Amino acid sequence: MVIKEKIEKRKQICCIGAGYVGGPTMAVIALNCPDYDITVVDINKKRIKSWNGDIEKLPIYEPGLSEIVHKTRNKNLFFSNQVDQAIKKAEIIFMAVNTPTKQEGEGKGMATDLSFVEDCAKRIAMNSESNKIIVEKSTAPLGTAMRISEILQTNKMPINFEVISNPEFLAEGTAINDLQYPDRVLIGGEETKNGNRAVEKIADIYRNWVSDDKIITTNLWSSELSKLASNAFLAQRISSINSLSVLCDVTGANIKQVSRAIGADSRIGDKFLEASVGFGGSCFKKDILNLVYLCKFYGLDEVSEYWHQVVKINLYQKNRFVSRIIENLDNNIRNKKITILGWAFKKNTNDTRESAAIDVSTRLLKKGAKITVYDPMVSKESIIYDIKENFKDQMTSKFLSKIKFSDNILSAAKDSDCIAILTEWDEFKSIDWSKVSKNTSSLFIADGRNILDSEQIKNSVDKYISVGNSKF
Ligand SMILES: NC(=O)c1ccc[n+]([C@@H]2O[C@H](COP(=O)([O-])OP(=O)(O)OC[C@H]3O[C@@H](n4cnc5c(N)ncnc54)[C@H](O)[C@@H]3O)[C@@H](O)[C@H]2O)c1
């Protein structure tokens, strides 16, 4: 009896969405909050099976994640497909579902597709029999919390729903560290007695490991806008430095030297000032396009255009990188072999969404090149999926026949006309290029991440281009 009461007293959290945010975030909450039972649910059966399977093969790769899942899984962290059941018993429900860009209808290509969020809200409304706090963890446009509240009102039982915005700021590749030691935790709620109480309950979860001075509380709108604005600022820095890299390429300036000089100013700071082939990832582009759309919606055309330029420069940077490869191969890449080193959108993740490698490879294939891909973490299946998605039936099979895969750098690079580095994996920084050059007639490296030192490699490499430094 006593044991039963003890079990019933345990606080129940449910998280809908077992992806890059839901999985790691809930694992870290479980680790730090032994008094809570956390059930992460997803409609994707394969994903849940893999969360419950071999600890070395979790569906998401993040340094430190498997160790935490190993410690907490089936103790106070559970993964399940029983969405309705988990909703029923939870007091707090996090929504960490995807919020992609709309592919059709009003706002197509710009606005956020809220259908996954709305489906969750409907499911919560249908299955709730007690008071609940719904936490909007997904990144969503301003007003989404209000929209969730409206849907929840379709539940006619005498129960109370409080919707809270608690956007996630983790960066893939460093997710566990970001979650354990966040710069801040943002919690937005309605400025009412119930709203404040709900904000406090969510803050209490984080207080288990985050100090109070890092917990920022705001109203709902400010919280939703702050997440979009943070991503817009980060991406804007990348596009700003990339725009200057173009000027460096046509003059004698060196972008690394320029970045260092700019970043030494404490008002500016040195983070996110590395020039590259362009940013990727599932968030920056879609969140900025969402911001652009919102500004347009409110008739703020100048503001909208200001932010749109961040995405446009990113595309320009990728195209420019491809053009420079082609120019350096005598303007003809038909049937030439180009080795792609790195498919993930950044190091230390297996996520490939919006990766620069996809756009660059697609363009190279369209110009007639053959490509061979090596990435230490991304599977062949993921790469094929990305290519198919990008070509969308435009003779996909013809292009797929021109892609090969390799499980090591040396064989990937053999007989290559150009080696394009598209992810900054650490192992690419220490490649022995003298070994690689023995298997190529002329070694040409296009360093899209500026990870190599041109001085160090110049004796083994015939041609080297990077981003924002014309000198070799
Ligand atoms: N990935 C990041 O680095 C990051 C960082 C901060 C914020 N975000 C935001 O967090 C949200 C989730 O991103 P993610 O990268 O984890 O996405 P994801 O695609 O990896 O995961 C989302 C999961 O939600 C599941 N899902 C969708 N609808 C569902 C439903 N009705 N019921 C149950 N499960 C459902 C999907 O099957 C999927 O597994 C997005 O809004 C994103 O913008 C992402």
PDBQT file of the ligand as one rigid body, heavy atoms in Angstrom, charges set to zero:
ROOT
HETATM    1  N1  LIG A 501      17.051  19.797 -34.124  1.00  0.00    +0.000 N 
HETATM    2  C1  LIG A 501      17.465  20.867 -33.461  1.00  0.00    +0.000 C 
HETATM    3  O1  LIG A 501      18.654  21.157 -33.372  1.00  0.00    +0.000 OA
HETATM    4  C2  LIG A 501      16.469  21.778 -32.792  1.00  0.00    +0.000 A 
HETATM    5  C3  LIG A 501      16.923  22.692 -31.829  1.00  0.00    +0.000 A 
HETATM    6  C4  LIG A 501      16.003  23.508 -31.207  1.00  0.00    +0.000 A 
HETATM    7  C5  LIG A 501      14.667  23.428 -31.547  1.00  0.00    +0.000 A 
HETATM    8  N2  LIG A 501      14.241  22.543 -32.500  1.00  0.00    +0.000 N 
HETATM    9  C6  LIG A 501      12.803  22.457 -32.796  1.00  0.00    +0.000 C 
HETATM   10  O2  LIG A 501      12.281  21.329 -32.105  1.00  0.00    +0.000 OA
HETATM   11  C7  LIG A 501      11.234  20.714 -32.872  1.00  0.00    +0.000 C 
HETATM   12  C8  LIG A 501      11.559  19.250 -33.094  1.00  0.00    +0.000 C 
HETATM   13  O3  LIG A 501      12.744  19.182 -33.841  1.00  0.00    +0.000 OA
HETATM   14  P1  LIG A 501      13.518  17.794 -34.042  1.00  0.00    +0.000 P 
HETATM   15  O4  LIG A 501      14.792  18.127 -34.726  1.00  0.00    +0.000 OA
HETATM   16  O5  LIG A 501      13.546  17.042 -32.771  1.00  0.00    +0.000 OA
HETATM   17  O6  LIG A 501      12.519  17.058 -35.061  1.00  0.00    +0.000 OA
HETATM   18  P2  LIG A 501      12.500  15.529 -35.448  1.00  0.00    +0.000 P 
HETATM   19  O7  LIG A 501      11.895  15.467 -36.792  1.00  0.00    +0.000 OA
HETATM   20  O8  LIG A 501      13.841  14.912 -35.203  1.00  0.00    +0.000 OA
HETATM   21  O9  LIG A 501      11.494  14.863 -34.376  1.00  0.00    +0.000 OA
HETATM   22  C9  LIG A 501      10.141  15.123 -34.331  1.00  0.00    +0.000 C 
HETATM   23  C10 LIG A 501       9.423  13.821 -33.984  1.00  0.00    +0.000 C 
HETATM   24  O10 LIG A 501       8.048  14.101 -33.745  1.00  0.00    +0.000 OA
HETATM   25  C11 LIG A 501       7.300  12.976 -34.166  1.00  0.00    +0.000 C 
HETATM   26  N3  LIG A 501       5.896  13.343 -34.330  1.00  0.00    +0.000 N 
HETATM   27  C12 LIG A 501       5.360  14.201 -35.236  1.00  0.00    +0.000 A 
HETATM   28  N4  LIG A 501       4.024  14.289 -35.042  1.00  0.00    +0.000 NA
HETATM   29  C13 LIG A 501       3.724  13.482 -34.007  1.00  0.00    +0.000 A 
HETATM   30  C14 LIG A 501       2.508  13.157 -33.343  1.00  0.00    +0.000 A 
HETATM   31  N5  LIG A 501       1.354  13.699 -33.701  1.00  0.00    +0.000 N 
HETATM   32  N6  LIG A 501       2.553  12.274 -32.323  1.00  0.00    +0.000 NA
HETATM   33  C15 LIG A 501       3.722  11.707 -31.941  1.00  0.00    +0.000 A 
HETATM   34  N7  LIG A 501       4.909  11.984 -32.525  1.00  0.00    +0.000 NA
HETATM   35  C16 LIG A 501       4.906  12.870 -33.556  1.00  0.00    +0.000 A 
HETATM   36  C17 LIG A 501       7.985  12.561 -35.444  1.00  0.00    +0.000 C 
HETATM   37  O11 LIG A 501       7.673  11.225 -35.781  1.00  0.00    +0.000 OA
HETATM   38  C18 LIG A 501       9.456  12.780 -35.100  1.00  0.00    +0.000 C 
HETATM   39  O12 LIG A 501      10.076  11.595 -34.629  1.00  0.00    +0.000 OA
HETATM   40  C19 LIG A 501      11.118  21.535 -34.147  1.00  0.00    +0.000 C 
HETATM   41  O13 LIG A 501      10.117  22.498 -33.965  1.00  0.00    +0.000 OA
HETATM   42  C20 LIG A 501      12.470  22.210 -34.253  1.00  0.00    +0.000 C 
HETATM   43  O14 LIG A 501      12.404  23.423 -34.956  1.00  0.00    +0.000 OA
HETATM   44  C21 LIG A 501      15.114  21.697 -33.114  1.00  0.00    +0.000 A 
ENDROOT
TORSDOF 0
